[in-house]
Amino acid sequence: MEQNFSEIMKQLKAQHAENLQQMPLPPGVEDFLKAKILEQDVETVTFMLKLAWVFGAQAGQQAVAQAQVLETQPRKKRIEA
């Protein structure tokens, strides 16, 4: 059975909340988001989520590409004393 978005977000929050609390956001983001929620501006909030999703996907793809490049490079021999 497929999980719904709410369940997935609960799991992600439980797994990553502590690390993400340490991540700073630009000044004013929380106030902006609160205002958009109070205005029921679902379009802007959805746009923000889509941007975050795309940026995250791009970062993930870049990390995979970088790992693949590193895997194909010959390893240098360690010099032991």
C-alpha angles and dihedrals in degrees: 000000000000118000117235121236093256092057092046092051091049090053093046091048091051091049100042110020095101094052094043092052086067092054112095122219124205114277113274098025095114093047091048092049093047090052092050091049092049089048088050087232095165091164093062094042090049090049090053091050092049091051091050091047093050094046090049092049091049092050090049092050090049091051091051091048091049091049090051091052091050091049092055095050116092114251119242115240115249116241111222122199 
